[in-house]
C-alpha cells in the first residue's frame, strides 16, 4: 500500500487551480528564457546551433527554441493525462486519482518532461511548431464555440424572464456603440489615408459582415433564440479582434499606429501581463464550461457521483492552451521573431502572420455565427432543440 503523501488527493475544484499554477509558472519561465536568458541558453547544445548567416549567435532563435520546448513539455504532460482519463466521469472511478492525486510523482514527471525537451533536436521542435499552429487554431475555434453558446444562453434567459426587455435594449445599445467606437478608432489610427488599402479592407469588410449577420438576426429565417443582442455582442467581439489584429502589425508596416511604437517599457509590461492573464482565465473557464462541446450532455447520470467537470476535456484544453501561448510568444512565426523595438521585451503576438491568423479567426467566428442562425431553417429535418449551443443551462 502506497504512503498517503504519495497518493495525496485533493478535490477537483482545487486540482484545477494547482494545474493552473503550474501552467502559469511555465508561462513565466518561457518569457524569462525568451527575453532574459541569452547567456544561459548558449550552454545548451541544441540551442548553441542558433547562428545566423554570418556565424553570429542569434538570441531570438535560442529564445524561440526555449519557448517551443517548454510548450512541447507541457503538451506531452497534458496529453498523457487526456489519454489516461478518457471515460472518467464519476468520483467512484479509481482513475480519477490520475487527475486529483499522485501529486509528488506528477510534479516530478512534469519537471522531467520540461527538461528532456531541451535535448530534442531542432528539427523535432520545428515539426512541433507546425503542429502547435494547428492546435492553437483549434483553441481559437473552441473559444468561439464557448462564446456563442454563452451569448445564446444569456439572450434566451433574458427572453424568458419578465420585465427584462430593458436589459436587452441596453445590452444591444452598449454592444453596438462599443463596436462602432472601435471601428471609428481603427479607421482613424490604422487607416489615416487612402493608401492603407489592406487595413481599409479589413475594417470595411468587418462592417459589411456585421451588417449581414445583423439583418439575418432580425429576419424570419433566424434561430428563435437569436436577436439583436446576440449580433451586437458578436459584432463587439469581432471589432475587438480587428483592433487586436491591426495592433499586431509590425513596425515596418506603412500604416501602423505610431502610438504603439512609443509605448514605454512599463506600458508594454502591463499589456503583456494582461494578455497572459487573459489566456489563463480563458483556460480555467473553458475547462469547466464544456457543455457546448459535450456530445454526451443529454445522457442521464447520477449527479451525486459525477465529477464537476470532465477531466479529459480539462487536460485537452490545457494542452491546446500550451500551444496557443507558444504561438503568442513567437508571434506564430517559426522563422524570425519580429520586433517593434530594439530589444523586443514584453512583446507577444506581433507580425503579419499574427495579423492574418486573427483576421481568419474573426471570419471563422462570423461564419460559425451565421451558420447557427440559419442551420435550423436550412436543415429542416433535423431537431435542434437538444443542441448544446443556444440551450439554457440549468
Phi, psi and omega per residue, in radians:
X1 nan 2.260 -3.075
X2 -1.261 2.578 3.092
X3 -1.039 2.700 -3.117
X4 -1.074 -0.701 -3.099
X5 -1.123 -0.446 -3.096
X6 -1.295 -0.685 -3.119
X7 -1.805 0.332 -3.099
X8 -0.765 2.149 -3.093
X9 -2.005 2.465 3.078
X10 -2.121 2.919 3.111
X11 -1.205 2.634 -3.129
X12 -0.983 -0.632 -3.139
X13 -1.150 -0.560 3.091
X14 -1.388 -0.637 -3.118
X15 -1.033 -0.694 -3.091
X16 -1.109 -0.558 3.131
X17 -1.381 -0.488 3.048
X18 -1.142 -0.793 3.076
X19 -1.079 -0.671 3.141
X20 -1.110 -0.737 3.110
X21 -1.055 -0.766 3.093
X22 -1.081 -0.691 3.113
X23 -1.118 -0.727 3.126
X24 -1.134 -0.713 3.120
X25 -1.053 -0.766 3.126
X26 -1.187 -0.579 3.103
X27 -1.136 -0.782 3.110
X28 -1.152 -0.684 3.109
X29 -1.087 -0.702 3.101
X30 -1.059 -0.752 3.135
X31 -1.129 -0.773 -3.138
X32 -1.103 -0.742 3.122
X33 -1.172 -0.601 -3.130
X34 -1.226 -0.724 -2.967
X35 -1.827 -0.377 -2.970
X36 -2.313 0.243 -3.061
X37 -2.187 0.641 -3.090
X38 -1.043 -0.780 -3.084
X39 -1.182 -0.710 -3.113
X40 -1.177 -0.671 -3.094
X41 -1.186 -0.398 3.133
X42 -1.176 -0.292 -3.122
X43 -1.561 -0.065 3.076
X44 -1.599 2.195 -2.962
X45 -0.979 -0.800 -3.102
X46 -1.175 -0.698 -3.124
X47 -1.381 -0.220 3.074
X48 -1.227 -0.250 -3.120
X49 -1.475 0.072 -3.121
X50 -1.396 1.277 3.105
X51 -1.952 2.445 3.118
X52 -1.363 -3.102 -3.139
X53 -1.016 -0.518 -3.125
X54 -1.571 0.089 3.101
X55 1.541 -0.050 -3.139
X56 -1.435 2.662 -3.100
X57 -1.319 2.309 -3.128
X58 -1.820 1.953 -3.125
X59 -1.118 -0.653 -3.098
X60 -1.115 -0.620 3.117
X61 -1.150 -0.791 3.138
X62 -1.129 -0.748 3.115
X63 -1.073 -0.722 3.106
X64 -1.137 -0.692 3.111
X65 -1.083 -0.677 3.109
X66 -1.157 -0.736 3.132
X67 -1.081 -0.778 3.137
X68 -1.089 -0.677 -3.099
X69 -1.222 -0.715 3.098
X70 -1.159 -0.707 3.093
X71 -1.077 -0.722 -3.139
X72 -1.141 -0.727 3.097
X73 -1.072 -0.744 3.075
X74 -1.080 -0.767 -3.096
X75 -1.093 -0.754 3.120
X76 -1.086 -0.754 -3.123
X77 -1.042 -0.848 -3.109
X78 -1.313 -0.528 3.095
X79 -1.163 -0.683 3.083
X80 -1.065 -0.762 3.096
X81 -1.089 -0.727 -3.131
X82 -1.017 -0.839 -3.099
X83 -1.129 -0.759 -3.064
X84 -1.301 -0.293 -3.072
X85 -1.863 0.096 3.134
X86 -1.047 2.240 3.109
X87 1.569 -0.086 3.126
X88 -1.389 2.096 -3.101
X89 -2.242 -0.449 -2.962
X90 -2.031 2.726 3.118
X91 -1.267 -0.232 -3.138
X92 -1.519 -0.148 -3.131
X93 -1.429 2.310 -3.067
X94 -1.119 -0.549 -3.085
X95 -1.192 -0.151 3.098
X96 -1.068 -0.468 -3.137
X97 -1.089 -0.425 3.084
X98 -1.077 -0.525 3.127
X99 -1.609 -0.695 -3.011
X100 -1.856 -0.028 -3.099
X101 -2.398 -2.908 3.141
X102 0.994 0.705 -3.042
X103 -1.142 -0.694 3.127
X104 -1.033 -0.877 -3.133
X105 -1.211 -0.505 -3.138
X106 -1.195 -0.756 3.121
X107 -1.149 -0.691 3.104
X108 -1.099 -0.719 3.109
X109 -1.109 -0.729 -3.130
X110 -1.085 -0.831 3.127
X111 -1.108 -0.715 3.134
X112 -1.068 -0.790 -3.126
X113 -1.128 -0.678 3.103
X114 -1.133 -0.666 -3.105
X115 -1.327 -0.687 -3.061
X116 -1.171 -0.443 -3.126
X117 -1.154 -0.353 -3.111
X118 -1.333 -0.125 3.039
X119 -1.783 -0.041 3.097
X120 -1.231 2.517 -3.139
X121 -1.145 2.716 -3.141
X122 -1.087 -0.534 3.122
X123 -1.110 -0.653 3.100
X124 -1.156 -0.668 3.126
X125 -1.217 -0.574 3.068
X126 -1.131 -0.696 3.082
X127 -1.133 -0.726 3.088
X128 -1.121 -0.637 3.120
X129 -1.017 -0.748 3.092
X130 -1.128 -0.719 3.120
X131 -1.150 -0.653 -3.134
X132 -1.135 -0.548 3.065
X133 -1.051 -0.746 3.125
X134 -1.149 -0.780 3.137
X135 -1.074 -0.707 3.126
X136 -1.135 -0.627 3.064
X137 -1.116 -0.697 3.088
X138 -1.115 -0.681 3.094
X139 -1.015 -0.807 3.125
X140 -1.088 -0.681 3.124
X141 -1.126 -0.728 3.109
X142 -1.070 -0.734 3.120
X143 -1.066 -0.678 3.119
X144 -1.115 -0.768 -3.131
X145 -1.105 -0.764 3.120
X146 -1.096 -0.732 3.141
X147 -1.078 -0.837 -3.122
X148 -1.128 -0.688 3.107
X149 -1.062 -0.750 3.131
X150 -1.134 -0.745 -3.134
X151 -1.087 -0.797 3.128
X152 -1.102 -0.712 3.137
X153 -1.053 -0.843 -3.121
X154 -1.104 -0.785 -3.117
X155 -1.087 -0.774 -3.124
X156 -1.193 -0.656 3.101
X157 -1.078 -0.751 3.120
X158 -1.163 -0.652 3.134
X159 -1.136 -0.559 -3.095
X160 -1.469 -0.268 3.137
X161 -1.538 2.510 3.102
X162 -1.388 2.600 3.083
X163 1.032 0.559 3.105
X164 -1.928 0.165 -3.137
X165 -1.078 -0.608 -3.137
X166 -1.146 -0.559 3.099
X167 -1.164 -0.735 3.090
X168 -1.060 -0.745 -3.114
X169 -1.155 -0.826 -3.130
X170 -1.136 -0.757 3.125
X171 -1.070 -0.726 3.116
X172 -1.139 -0.778 -3.129
X173 -1.073 -0.828 -3.128
X174 -1.111 -0.706 -3.113
X175 -1.113 -0.856 -3.118
X176 -1.202 -0.670 3.099
X177 -1.126 -0.732 3.109
X178 -1.107 -0.751 3.139
X179 -1.131 -0.779 -3.136
X180 -1.170 -0.573 3.070
X181 -1.109 -0.768 3.095
X182 -1.099 -0.739 3.130
X183 -1.052 -0.783 3.110
X184 -1.081 -0.698 -3.131
X185 -1.158 -0.741 -3.122
X186 -1.242 -0.547 3.014
X187 -1.070 -0.732 -3.084
X188 -1.228 -0.783 -2.995
X189 -1.642 -0.450 -3.098
X190 -1.985 -0.050 3.068
X191 -2.421 1.017 -3.043
X192 -1.280 -0.304 -3.138
X193 -2.544 2.802 -3.033
X194 -1.047 -0.355 -3.107
X195 -1.271 -0.188 3.117
X196 -1.433 1.061 -2.996
X197 -1.072 -0.763 -3.090
X198 -1.157 -0.784 3.131
X199 -1.120 -0.704 3.098
X200 -1.081 -0.688 3.097
X201 -1.097 -0.820 3.135
X202 -0.992 -0.828 -3.066
X203 -1.207 -0.825 -3.097
X204 -1.161 -0.695 3.136
X205 -1.123 -0.630 3.068
X206 -1.086 -0.754 3.110
X207 -1.086 -0.766 -3.121
X208 -1.108 -0.804 3.130
X209 -1.106 -0.672 3.109
X210 -1.102 -0.705 3.102
X211 -1.106 -0.690 -3.130
X212 -1.117 -0.894 -3.080
X213 -1.286 -0.389 3.034
X214 -1.179 -0.770 3.115
X215 -1.113 -0.690 3.118
X216 -1.123 -0.662 -3.063
X217 -1.216 -0.253 3.082
X218 -1.962 0.149 -3.140
X219 -1.578 2.861 3.110
X220 -1.220 -0.132 -3.117
X221 -1.601 -0.009 -3.016
X222 -1.350 2.871 2.952
X223 -1.143 2.403 -3.032
X224 -1.082 -0.519 -3.122
X225 -1.497 0.067 3.125
X226 -1.711 2.855 3.125
X227 -3.090 -2.879 -3.109
X228 -1.167 -0.527 3.120
X229 -1.143 -0.809 3.135
X230 -1.086 -0.738 3.126
X231 -1.169 -0.643 3.120
X232 -1.118 -0.733 3.140
X233 -1.192 -0.707 3.092
X234 -1.115 -0.713 3.090
X235 -1.070 -0.754 3.122
X236 -1.107 -0.749 3.104
X237 -1.087 -0.770 -3.135
X238 -1.146 -0.628 3.084
X239 -1.144 -0.676 3.098
X240 -1.149 -0.727 3.094
X241 -1.078 -0.697 3.098
X242 -1.058 -0.833 3.109
X243 -1.048 -0.750 3.134
X244 -1.106 -0.691 3.138
X245 -1.136 -0.807 -3.117
X246 -1.170 -0.589 3.113
X247 -1.245 -0.219 3.103
X248 -1.525 -0.081 3.132
X249 -1.099 2.368 -3.101
X250 -1.207 2.915 -3.117
X251 -1.059 -0.479 -3.108
X252 -1.274 -0.252 -3.140
X253 -1.151 2.465 -3.042
X254 -1.186 -0.532 -3.025
X255 -1.994 0.477 3.101
X256 -1.231 2.420 3.117
X257 -1.148 2.090 -3.053
X258 -1.175 -0.353 3.139
X259 -1.069 -0.541 3.119
X260 -1.246 -0.527 -3.117
X261 -1.245 -0.446 -3.066
X262 -1.671 0.123 -3.115
X263 -1.112 2.436 3.123
X264 -1.340 2.937 3.114
X265 -1.076 -0.672 3.129
X266 -1.112 -0.743 3.123
X267 -1.111 -0.717 3.109
X268 -1.131 -0.692 -3.131
X269 -1.127 -0.739 3.126
X270 -1.102 -0.790 3.124
X271 -1.084 -0.670 3.125
X272 -1.121 -0.815 -3.125
X273 -1.121 -0.723 3.120
X274 -1.070 -0.734 -3.141
X275 -1.087 -0.766 -3.141
X276 -1.177 -0.706 3.113
X277 -1.122 -0.642 3.124
X278 -1.112 -0.714 3.107
X279 -1.121 -0.763 -3.127
X280 -1.118 -0.715 3.109
X281 -1.111 -0.731 3.121
X282 -1.098 -0.641 3.133
X283 -1.076 -0.870 -3.081
X284 -1.128 -0.812 -3.108
X285 -1.162 -0.664 3.137
X286 -1.188 -0.650 -3.111
X287 -1.042 -0.677 -3.056
X288 -1.730 -0.204 3.108
X289 -1.848 1.050 -3.045
X290 -1.644 0.105 -3.045
X291 -1.052 -0.605 -3.108
X292 -1.162 -0.326 -3.115
X293 -1.985 0.065 -3.052
X294 -1.557 1.871 -3.120
X295 -1.312 -0.188 -3.127
X296 -1.902 0.339 -3.042
X297 -1.126 -0.440 -3.070
X298 -1.561 -0.031 -3.112
X299 -1.296 2.326 -3.139
X300 -1.236 2.354 3.130
X301 -2.471 2.781 3.010
X302 -1.390 1.841 -3.015
X303 -1.101 -0.423 -3.132
X304 -1.182 -0.377 -3.116
X305 -1.820 -0.110 -3.084
X306 -1.341 2.509 2.975
X307 -1.235 2.652 -3.086
X308 -1.178 -0.300 3.067
X309 -2.711 2.889 -3.103
X310 -1.455 2.006 -3.042
X311 -1.125 -0.612 -3.140
X312 -1.192 -0.652 3.066
X313 -1.150 -0.667 3.098
X314 -0.945 -0.869 -3.098
X315 -1.310 -0.502 3.043
X316 -1.098 -0.717 3.120
X317 -1.127 -0.746 3.110
X318 -1.114 -0.653 3.091
X319 -1.123 -0.761 3.101
X320 -1.131 -0.717 3.136
X321 -1.128 -0.583 3.088
X322 -1.079 -0.742 3.108
X323 -1.191 -0.707 -3.125
X324 -1.131 -0.774 3.128
X325 -1.099 -0.639 3.068
X326 -1.053 -0.765 3.127
X327 -1.134 -0.607 3.074
X328 -1.114 -0.761 -3.110
X329 -1.133 -0.643 -3.094
X330 -1.801 0.151 3.076
X331 1.027 0.586 3.099
X332 1.098 0.183 -3.038
X333 -1.939 2.066 -3.121
X334 -1.587 0.008 -3.116
X335 -1.765 -1.034 -3.131
X336 -2.334 2.777 3.053
X337 -1.750 1.827 -3.140
X338 -1.125 2.591 -3.100
X339 -2.416 2.412 3.101
X340 -1.542 -0.446 3.138
X341 -2.165 -3.128 -3.058
X342 -1.157 -0.659 -3.050
X343 -1.684 -0.481 3.128
X344 1.293 0.239 -3.130
X345 -1.187 2.588 3.077
X346 1.057 0.441 -3.115
X347 -1.865 2.373 3.077
X348 -2.400 2.593 2.974
X349 1.029 0.892 -3.105
X350 -2.103 2.336 3.098
X351 2.275 2.908 -3.070
X352 -1.155 -0.571 3.105
X353 -1.112 -0.727 3.106
X354 -1.096 -0.669 3.122
X355 -1.048 -0.880 -3.092
X356 -1.203 -0.584 3.092
X357 -1.106 -0.775 -3.140
X358 -1.150 -0.740 3.129
X359 -1.159 -0.673 3.099
X360 -1.114 -0.667 3.106
X361 -1.156 -0.615 3.091
X362 -1.121 -0.798 -3.139
X363 -1.126 -0.649 3.094
X364 -1.132 -0.702 3.118
X365 -1.088 -0.764 3.133
X366 -1.141 -0.753 3.123
X367 -1.084 -0.722 3.129
X368 -1.138 -0.715 3.139
X369 -1.145 -0.789 3.120
X370 -1.080 -0.651 3.118
X371 -1.127 -0.727 3.121
X372 -1.142 -0.489 3.109
X373 -1.259 -0.673 -2.989
X374 -1.769 -0.310 -3.037
X375 -0.959 -0.786 -3.136
X376 -1.079 -0.475 3.124
X377 -1.471 -0.557 -3.132
X378 -1.351 -0.788 -3.131
X379 -1.760 1.268 -3.030
X380 -1.179 -0.399 -3.094
X381 -1.480 -0.056 3.141
X382 -1.757 2.579 3.117
X383 -1.688 2.019 -3.119
X384 -1.765 0.140 -3.062
X385 -1.200 -0.462 -3.127
X386 -1.811 0.210 3.137
X387 -1.227 2.474 -3.123
X388 -1.074 -0.762 -3.084
X389 -1.258 2.194 3.118
X390 1.560 0.172 3.090
X391 -1.815 2.634 -3.087
X392 -1.520 2.209 3.120
X393 -1.265 2.561 -3.099
X394 -1.819 nan nan
